[in-house]
């Protein structure tokens, strides 16, 4: 298999392994074909008004200020006199779309759905809006369209402001909320003169949805403890009071309007959300009006794990906490519409002010609605599983379901409403467990197939390394050829049997890929089995102690990397250990100054994993220091190369131009930061410079010389310019310090190879990336190359986790992209942040390319070892994936596997990019010179 084919096959295999995790753990839980469940009793409310304050923390609303006065006096008065309150517990990811889906549709959106679409429905789902007679919505263009487009018929009406108003650089984002309140008032006033609209508004089962985005935008831009955020809470409180007056007056104070005030997610002190910090997952819930319980005093201590009640001054008022998905059945019950078909929420009865009969009937409808989902899920799994292999969920068999329906109806008819409620609560818990059981039914089967393929692929790569570099190859005999044909037929038969099994089970197309992939992989392992036999025979002649020592060190190193995904401080321990390498290997005696520089650079870089994740506090001074450090490194290089041949005037001018660009980028960041602080918006000049810097960074390095350090410096300057305008704090120092360590690594590897080699020394400054490789100088692999490959993987992990845990969405800070844009755009912002993450990657990749060239080893050889190390880590994380415990534990375990698999795929793709960055050159005014033909 040639190198191109091997690369493509490896890429395909890893893409399959990467996608498999979504089929195994992230398949959509939604099913269709259920029957809507109606409550046979009249509902207490004709209409519902839903206020969602996007990004509002529970403590920010409930906790009085330092003077003891409430920031939201109207809502606090409702808590004390007219309504029921509590905390709504959200789930990770604490983002706007999943939060609104949980509130309005009653289920927790899976990652596969979020990945397929942001503003529109990637999957069809039912919602309270869809079940209503009419719904009118006002608010953000990012949230409202997904509920309007998913509704059957044309009864969900949306009114949104232009997306350009969602500007993080705005003088005051509370204008978004003012717009909503003004539009609702104008709408109600216009309805008085429109008989058709007036008739619709006075019908039953109507919903009014007010989405208030100002708090979220102000929180991102100014932080939740800022004056802007806290004043916005007061504005929302006044707006809610005004809206209640508008609705009550419009409907003649008929007492048939229910009000629900809540939030989709909270926000951290540093202005981000997405993870599981209590400030993000605890949101307020206040409900009052028709059908809702009035304020209840608590005469005994309320049993909650937190100490918030005392801080909030609400310990004497009954607090009723709910899960976020429980709000959907509550709203449905109030206006008498069926609970959304895909809802997994449980009706919180303590919020209802109605008869026990109504509560029992409502909870019974809730139980049947969840049982309907369970039945559909069970039927689907039964139809796609051979009868003798199907194992039903024993707790809820068909007979037990029928018994529940009969017994509960009997209890309700006898008036034993509390017993009926208790029975419904038990069945709801069992049905939710059953839904999870059938949702994960194929998980072990698919996981086993993927692990088998993983082990086979890793084994094949190891055998290829041994075959190519261990002198274990031998010509095949005629007996081997005959045996190979026989086993080829065996593997074909195995593939046919697996295909037939999947066909009989009506399995999805992707199941064929996961289950059939191990067959050809293990066939190729078998073809190279002779290599393993020869290796076993040659064991007596191998330096066993040295091999075993390297094996233990690499295994320990891999475990260190795995642990570092959970504890970033382990990377500090790893860097300190790496700092000892010159002393352990004896290089210190030969290169004292370089060894000292290696130790010092390792210790400097070891500081970063100990610092808090980026995005918590902005500090432009760090960015100024990073710019100064970059200029100092560049000046040192230019001065050191002044006396050597090779740096032409053209290259010198290019470097000086790039250094001036660094200065310009530092100025752009500082002036943008200052402009936004003074609420003057993003200057157009700064925006143009930022985008020009990003675009030019891809081709400016191609104008420089292809000499090793010349090209590396040009790449570094271009990448750091982009990184500077994407930085907000100490992380701007990370690329210069990382580059320092990479520069020393190249020199140290040169010393190491010269120590082991008897051939003449090659000066690093004379190496040219673009020179054709002399195949006679390519050497075989040594044990020390395993160490080089491990260093590379370690540095890649450092590049990934050095300034924050990318596995947590919580490290996202929109302030990082303010030099490029301030109007909310998830795709452009996400792309810019992804490139920021990849810049340290590219620096390490270019260094690895330099190490390969300077140590005279083919790129394929080192890359295969890197592939084995990465795959061993990925396999480790595959076994660590959880589907139990807290939502955070589940999400974190899956994200770690996804990160390692993404890293492996990115390494393959970035190796092509870095090869172009280092070896190609654009000669302006001349024909482009292409190398490595």
N, C-alpha and C positions, 0 to 999 in steps of 0.2 A: 504494500500500500504506500503510494508516494505521499510526500508531505502535504500537498494540497488536499488530496482525498482524505488523508488522516485528519487534517484540520476541519474539513467540512463534516466528516462523520462525528468527530468529537463534539463539534458545535451542536449538531443535531441531537446527539445523545443527551447533552446537558440541557438543551432546551426542553426535551421531553421530560427529563427528571424535574426540571424547574416547574413546568406546567402541571405535572402530576400532583403537586401539593395542593393545587386549587381544586382538582377533581376529588382529592381525598379529604381535604379539610374545609374547602371554601365553596362547596356546591350550594346553590341557592336552596333555602329551606321551603320556598313557596310551592304550594300545590294548588291545582284548580279543579273545579267541579263540585264545590261544596254548595249546600243550600243555605240561603240567608235565614237567620233565626229571629222571629218576631216575638215580642213580649205581648201577651194578650190583654194587658191592662193599659189604660190611657197614661201617657207620659206626663210628668209634672210641668215641663216647659214646652213652649211653642218654638222657641228660637234659642240659639246659643251664640255668645260672643266670646271668641278665643283671642286673648292677647298673648303673643310670644315675644318676650324681650330677649332678643338674640345676644348671647354672651353674658347674661346677668347671673352673677354668683348669688347663692343663697345668703351668705353672710353680708354681702354688700347691701342687700335689700332689708334684711331683718335687723342687723346690728345698728343701734343708735350711734351717732357721731360722738366725738369726745365731750360735747356739751350735754349729752344725754337726750338730744332731740332726734327724732326719726327723719331720715332722708326722704321717706315716702309716707307722709302722715295719713293720706287717704287710705292706702292699702293697709297700714297698721291699724287704722280705725276699724276696717272691715274684719281684720283678724280678731280684734277685741270684742266686736259687737255683732257682726252680721254674717260671718262666713266661717269656713273650716280651712285650716292651713296645715302645711307640712313641708317636707323636703322630698323632691322628686329625684330619685337616684338614677342617673344616666349610666350608659355603658360605653366602654371604649370601642371605637374611636369617638371622642367627644368633639364631633364636627357638626356643622349645620345640617347637612343633608341627612345623615343617619339619625340625628336628634329629632328632626321634623317628621321623618318616616315613623319613628317610634311613637311620637306624640299623636299623629293623625291617622296612621295605619295600624299601630299597635304591635308591630314586630320590629326586631332588631336586624337592620339591613346587614347582609353578609358582605365580605370584602369583594367578592366577585362582582356584585352589583355596583359597588362604588367604583371599581376599576373600569367598568364598562361605560359609565356615563356620569356627568356631574349635574347637569341641569334637567335632563329628561329621564324618563323611565327606561332603564335597561331591561327591566322585567316588569310585567304587568302585575299590579297589586291593587287590592281594594282599600278604601279609606273612608273615614267618616264623611269627607266631602262628597265622595262618590255615592254614598248611601243617602245623603241628604236630598231634600227636594230642590233646594237652591243653595249655593254657597257664593258669597262675595268675598274677594280677597284683595287686600292692599299691602304692598310692600316690595320686597327685593325681587329683581328679575332672575336671581339665582335660585330662588326657592319656589315661588308660586307656580311657574310653568309646569313643573313635574307633576303637581297634583291636578292641574287643569287638563293636561294632555292624557293622563291616565284615566280620567273619568269617562264613564259611558254616557252618551248623550251630550247635550250642550247646556248643562246647568251649573257649571263652575265658571264664574266670571272673575277675571284677574285685572288688577290695575297696578302697574308697576312704574317706578321712576326710571329714567335712563341709567344704564350701567355706569356712565361716567360720574354719576353723583357719589358712587362708592369709592371715594378718594381718601386714602389714608393721610394725604397731605392737606386735607380740607381744614379750613379755619375752625369749623365746628361740625362734626358729623351728626350732631343731634338734629340737624335740619332734615335728616332722613325720617326721623320719627315725627317731626312737625309736619312734613309733607303728608304722611299717612293720616294724621289726625285732621288736617285741613281737607284732604280729599274725601274722607268719610263724611265730614260735615257738609261739604258741597254736594255729595251724592245724596244724602238724606234730604237736603233742601230741594234738590232738583226732582226728587221722587214725588214730592207733594203735587207737582204739576203734571205728572205722568201717570195716568190711570192704570196702564198695563203694568208698569213697574210697581206701583203702589199695591196692586192686587197680589203680585208675586211676593212682595215684602211681608204682607200680612198673612201669608200661608203658613202652615205648620212645618216643622222639621227643617227650618232654615238655619244656616250657619254664617256668621260674619267673622272673618279671620283678619286680624291686624298683626302683620309681621313688622317688628320694630328692630331695625338693624343698627341704630345709632350707637348703642352701648358696645356692641361687638367692634365696630369700626373705631370708636374712641378708645376702647381698651387696647386694641392692637397699636394704635398710633401713640397713645399717651400713657398707657398702663392703667390697671384698674384702681390704683390708689390716687390717681391724678384728679385734679380739680374738674377737668372736663368730663371724666367718667362719672364722678359722684354727682355733679350737677345734672348730668343726663338722666340719672335715676329720678331726681326731683321733677324734671321735665316729663318723664314717662308717667310718674305718679299723677301729675296735674292733668296730663292727657287722658289717662284712664278715667279720672273723675269726670272730666268733661264729656268723654264718650258715653259713660253711663248715663249722664244727664240727657245727652242727645237721644240715646236709644229709648230711655224711659219716657221722655216727652213725646217722641215720635209715635210710640205704641200706646200712648194714653195711660201710662202707669198701670198696665194690666196685670203686672206681677207674674208674667209668663216668660221672662227673659232670664236665662242662666248665664253666669259670667265665670270664665276660667282664666286665671293669669298665671303664666309659668315661663320657663326658659328652655331652650334646646340644649344648652351646655353652659358651663361656667368659664372661668379664665384664671390663669396663674397670675401671680404678682408681676411677672415679667411680660405679660401681655400675649401669651400663647395658649392654645388649647389643642386637645387631640389625645392626651394620655389620661392617666387615672388618678391624678392628684385630687384630693377632696375639693379643692377650689374649682376643679373642672367638672367633677361628677355630681356635686351637690347643687341642685337648682331649686328655686322657690316654687311652691304651688299654693295658690290661694283661690278658693272657689266660693261663690256666693250667688244668691238669687233664687229663682224658682227651682224647687226640688232639692236644694242643698242645705245641709245642716248649718244652723246658726252657731255662733261661738259657744263653746263648751268650756267651763272652768275645770281645771285639774286640781283636785283636792289632795291627791297623793303624788308622790314622786313618780315622774314618767321615766320608764326604763329605756334609755337610749345610750349607746356606747360613747357618744360624744358629749362634750361639755358646752355645746352651743346654746342651749336653752337659757342658761344663766347670763351668758355674754349678750344674748339678744334681748334679755329682759322679758321673755315670754314663758317662763317656767310655770306660770299659773294658768296658761291657756292650752287646751288639749292639742297636741301635735299628732298629725296622722301622716306618716311617711308612706310613699308608694314607689313602685318601680315605674320608670318613665312610660313603658308600654301600657300600664294600667289606666292611663288618662284617656286613651281611646275608647275603651268600653264604658268609662264614666260618662264621657260626652254623648255616646250613643244612647245610653240609658236615659239621660236627661231629656232628650228630644224624641225618643221613641223610634229610632232607626236601628236596623240590624247592626250588630257589632261587625266591624270589617272582617271579611272572611279569613284573612291570613293572620289575624291578631292572636298574639299569645299573652295578652294582658289579662289580668284578673280584676274584676270589678271591685273597687274599694268601697264596700258597703257603708263604712263609717262616714263617708262624705254625703250619703243620701239622707234626705229628710222625708221619708215616706213610710208607708205601712210595711210590716213584716212580709205581708203577702206579695207586695210589689218587689221587695228585695229578693225574696225566694224565687219568684218567677224570672227576675232579671238575671240572677246568678245561674239559674237552670238554663236559660238561653245561652249564657256565656259558656257553660259546661258543654252543652250540645254543640255549640259552634267550634270549640276546640276538639271535641270528639269527632266531628265531621272531618277535620283536617287529618286526625289520626287514622280514620277509616280509609280515606283516599290514599294516604301514604302507605298504609298496610297493603291495600289492593295493588298499588303500583309495584311494590316490592314482590308481592306474591306472583304477579304476572310475569315478572322478569327473573324468576328463580325457579329452577327445577323443583318439582313438588317434594321429592325425597330429600332435598337439601334445605328446604325452607324451614326456619325456626321462628315461630310466632312469638310475640311479646306476651308472656304467660299471664301477666297481671291484668291485662284487658283483652280477654278473648271475646268472641262474638256473644257468647252466652252471658258473660259478665256485663257487657255493654247493655244488652237487652234487660238484664235484671236491674241495672242502675236506672234506666228510663222508667221501668214499671214501678220500682220502689219509690223513686223521687216524686212521680206524679201522684202516687198514693199518699205520700206524706203531705203534699201540698193540698190535696183534696180533703184530708182529715184536719187541716189547719195546723199541723205540726211543722210550722215554718222554720224554726231554728234547726230542727233535725234535718230538714231538707237542705238548708244552707250548709250545714256541716258535711252532709253527704256530697253535695256538689263540690265543695272545696277539696275533698279527698279525691274525687274523680278527676278534677282539673289537674291536680298535681300528678296523678298517674298518667293522664293523657299527654301531658307535657314531657314526661319521662319517656313515654312510648314514641312520641314524635322524634325525640333525640335518638332512640334505639334504631328506628328504621332509617333515619337520616344517615346514621353512621354504619349501616348494615354491611356495606361492602368494604369498609375501611381496612380491615385486616387482610383481606384478599388482595386488594390493590397495593397496599403497603408491602406485602411479601413479594409481589412481582417487581416492584421498583427496587427493593433492597437486593433482590437476586440480580437484576440488571446492573445495579451499582457495583456489586462485588465482582461481577463478571467483567465490567468495563475496566475497573481498577486493576484487576488481575491481568487483563490483556495489555494494559499500558506498561505494567511492571515487566511482563515477558518481552515486550518490544524493546524496552531499555536494556534488558539482559542480552537479548539477541543481537542488538546493534553494538553494544559496548563491552560485552563480557567475553568475547571470543568463544561463544558457546554454539555458534551456528555450525550445522553440518548438512551436507547435501542429502536430500531425501532419497530413500531406497525404493525399489519397486514394490516392496512389501508395504511401505508407508503409504504409497499412492493407492494401492488396493484397499488398505484399511481406511484411508481417508474417504474414499468413495462410499464405503459401507456406512461409516458414521455420518456422512452427508445425508444419506437416505434416512437414517435414524432421526436426525434433527429436522428434516423436512416432515417426517411423520408426526413428530412432536408438535410442530407448528400447525399441522392440519387438525390434529386432535384438539388443540387449544382453540383454534378458530371455530370448529364445530361446536365445542362446549359453549363458547360465547354467543354463537348464532342461535343455539337452542334457548338461551336465556334472554334473547333480544337485547343484548348489551349495547351500550352506546359505542360509537366509533372509537372514541379515545381509549376505551378498555382494550380494544384490539392492539393498540400501539403499546400500552403499558405491559400487556401480558405476552406479546410476541417479541418485543425488543430483546429480552434475555436470550431468546433462542439463537439468533445469529451471533450475538456477543459471545455466548459460551461456545459456539461452534468455532469461532476464531481462537478462543482460548485453548480449545482442544487441539487445533492445528499447530499451536506453538508449544504443546505439552512437552515435546522432546527437549525444549530448552530447559524446562524445569528439571527433567530427569538428568540432563548433563550437568546442571548446577549442583544437584545433590551428589553426583559422582565426584565433582571437583571440590567438594567441601574440605577434604583433608589438606588441600594445597592453599586454601584461603587463610588470610590473617583473621582467624575467628574472633579473637579478643577485640580487635579494632572494629570489625564489622558489628559485633554485638554492642560495643560501646556507642557507635554511631546510631544504631537502631534505638537504643534506650534514650539517647539524647533527643533524637527526632520525635519519639513518642512523647517524651516529657514536654518537648517544645510544642507539639500539637495540642496537648492537654492544656498547656499554659494559654495558648491562643483561644481555645474553647472557653476557658474560664474568663478570659478577658472580655468576652461578649457580655458577661454578667457583671463583672467588676473591672472597670477601666483601669483601676490602680494596678492591676496585674501587668499591664503594659509597661508601667514604670519599673516594676521588678524585672521584667524581661529586658528592658533597655539597660538597666544597671548590670545585669548578667552579661549582655552583649559587650558592655564596656570592658569586661575582663578578657575578651578574646585575644588581644595582642599579647597579654602576659601568659595565657594558657598555651598559645600556639608558638611562643618564642619570637614573634615578630617584633616585640618591643626592643630586643637587643639590636636588631638590624635597622629599624626606623623609629627612633625615639621621638622625634618631633611629630611625625604623623600619628604615632600611637597616642601621644598626649592629646593631639587634636581629636582623635577618635573618641577617647574617653570623655573629653570635655563636651563634644557635640552630643554624645549619648546622654550625658547628665542633663544638658540643657533641654533636649527633647523630652526627657523623662518627666519634666515638670508639667507638661501639658495635660497628660491624662489625670493628674491630680486636681486640676482646675475644674470649676463647675462647667456644665455644658454651655455652649454658646447661646446667645440670644437673651440672657437674663438681664444684663445691664450693658447699655451702649457706652462706649468710651472711645472717642475719636483719637485721643492721644496715643493709644496703642497702634492705631493705623498709621499715624505720623511716624512713630518709632519704626514700624515695619518698613515704611518707605525709605527712611534714613538708613536702616540696616541693609536694605537691598542696594541702595546707591553705594554704600561703603564696600559691599562685596564686589560690585561691578568695578569700582575704582581700583580696588586692590588687584583684580585680575588684569585690568588694562595696564596698570603700572608694572606688574610682574611680566607681562607679555611684551613690554616695550623693547626689551633688549633681545627678544627672540625673533627669528624669522617666522613668517607665516601670517601675521595679522596685517593684512593690507589696509590701505587708507580707506577703501570702500567699506570694509568691515568695521573699522574704527568709527567712521561716521554713523554707520547703522547703530552701533552700540550706544554712541552718544545720543542719537535720536531716541532710542528706546529708554535711556536713562531720563531724558527730558519728559518722555511720556509717563514715566513713574511719578515724576514731580507733578505733572498735570493731573494724574489720577488722584493723588493725595489731595490736591487742591479741590478737585471736583467733589470728593467725598466730604471734605471739611465744609465747603461752602453749601453743599446740599443739606448737610446736617444742621448748619446754622439757619438756612432758609426755612427748613421745616419747623425748627424750634420757634422761629418768629412767625410761623403760620403764613408764609409767603408763597408756599407751593414749591414744586420742582422746577428750577430754572431750565429753560429750553436748551441753553448752551451745554449745561451739565448732562442733560439727557442725551444729546447728540454725541458728545464726547464719549459717554459710557457705551453707547451702542457701537460707535466706530471702533473703540478699543476692543470690544468683544469680537467683532468681525475680523479686525486686522490681526488678532492673536493667532488665527489659524494659518495665515500665509506669510506674515513678516519674518518668522524664523527661517522660512524657505529662501529668503534673500541673503542669509548669512553664509559664511564659509562652512563646509562640511567637516572641517577639523573638529576633533572630539570636543574639546572644551569651548571652542568658539561657538559651535552649534548649541551646546548645552546651555551656555550663558544666554544666548538669544532666545531660546525656548523659555528659560526661567523668567527673563524680563517680561516677555509677552504674557505668560500665564499669571505672573504676580500682579501685573497691571490690572487684569480682570479681577483677580482675587481681592485686590485692595478696594475696588468700587463695590464689591459684594460683601465687604466686612463691616462689622459694627463694633468690634472690641478686640480682645486679645488674640483671637484666631488669626488676625492679619499677620502676626509674628510667626505663625506655624510654618508656612511655605519657605521663608528664608532660612529658618533653623533646620528644617527638614533638608533643604538643598545643601546646606553646609555639611550635614552628616552624609548625604549622598556623594558629595564631592570627595570627602575623606574615604568613603567606602571604595570608590573607584581606585584611589591611590593605594589603599591597603590591599585590595585584591591583586593589584599589579605587583606589590611587594611579595604577596603570598605565592603567586605563580612563578615569580623569578626565583624564589627560595627553592621551589620544587623542581625547577627546570634547569637543564644544563645548557640550553641554547642561549644565544645572545639576547641581551635585554632590549626590549622595545620601548622607546620613550613614548609616554602617553600623549605628549604634545604633538608627536608626528603622526599619530593614528588618524586616519581619515575614514569617516563613516561610508563615504561613497566609493571607496576602492573596492574592486572586485576581490572576493575572498579567494585566497590562495588555498586550494583544497589540500595541498601537501602539508600545510601548517595547522590544519584542523586536527586536534588531538582527541584521544579517547577519554571517556568519563573516568573520574577518580572519586574516591570516597569523599574528598573535600568538596566536590561539586554538590553533594547532598546538602552540605552546610551552606553553600552559596544560595541554593534554591530555597532553603528554609529562611535565610536572611531576607530574601526577596518577599516571601509570603508574610513574614513578620512585619516588614516595612509597609506592605500593602494594608495590613490590618491597622498599623499605626496611622497610615494616611486616612483610613476610614473612620477610626474612633478617636483620633488624637484630640479633636476639639469638641466632641459631643457624640452621643449615642444616636446614630442615624436610625436605629431601630425604633426610637421613640419619635412619634410625630411632634412631640412636645418641643423638640429642638428647633422646630420651624419658627422663624421670626421674619415677618414680612418687611421689617426695617432693612434687611439685607439687600433687598432689591429696589430700595427707594431711589437710587441713582438712575435706574432704568425706567421705572414706572411706579405710580402711586395709586392708580385706579385698579381695583381688584380684578385680577384675571388669573384664575387658578392654573391654567396651562402654561402661560408664559412665565409666571412666578415659579411654578414647579420646575420648568425647564432650566431656568437660571440657577435655582438652588441645586439642581442635580449637577449642573456643570461645575458649580462651586465645590461640590463633593468630589467630583472627578479630577479636579486640577491637581491635588496632591498625588492621586493615582498616576496621572501622566508623568509627573516628575519622577516617581519611583520607576515607572516603566521605561522611561528614557535612560535612567541610570542603569537599569538591568540590561538594556540593549548595549550600553557602553561596556559593562562588565563582560558580556558575551564576546564582544569584539576584542577587548583588551586581553582576555584570557584564552583567546583562540579556540573557542568552543562553539560548535554549531548551535544556533538558537533552538533548534528542535530538541536537542539533547537536554538542555537545562529546563526547557519548557515542559517536557514530559515529566520530569521530577516534580516540578511545581504543580502539575496537574494531579499527580498522585497525592501530594500533601493536601491540596485543596479538596480533593474528593474524599479523603479520609476524614477531614473536618466536616464536610457536608453529610457524610454517612453518620457521623457522630451526632450531628444536630437532628438528623432525620429520626433517630431513636429517642431524642429528647423532646420531640414534639408531643404536646399534651392535648387532650380533649376533655380534661377535667380540671378542677380547681377554680381559682378566680379567673374572670374574663381577661385580666391583665396577664396572668401566667400563660394562658392559652395563646393569646396574641403574641406575646414575647417569644415563646418557644417556636412558633411558626415563622415569625419574622426573622429569627436567627438563621433558620434553614434557607429562607428566601434570599437573605443577604449573601450567604456563602455561595449559593448557586448563581446568583446574579454576578457576584464577584468573579467566579470562574468564567462565565460567559463574557463579561466585560473584559477580562484579561485577554481572552482570545481575540476579541474585536479591537481592543486597544493596542495589542501587539502589532496589528497591521497599521494602525494610525501612527504609533510611535516610530515604526520603521520608515514611514513616509516623512515624518517630522525630522528624523535624524539624518536620513540618507539622500533625500531629494533636494534639489536646489533650483530656484528660478533665477535665471540670468536675464535681467531686463535689457532689451535691445539685442539679445542674441537668442539663438535657438536653444530651447531647454535641453539640458543635458540629462539623460536618463541613465541610471545605473542599475546594477543587479539584473541585467537582461537575462 
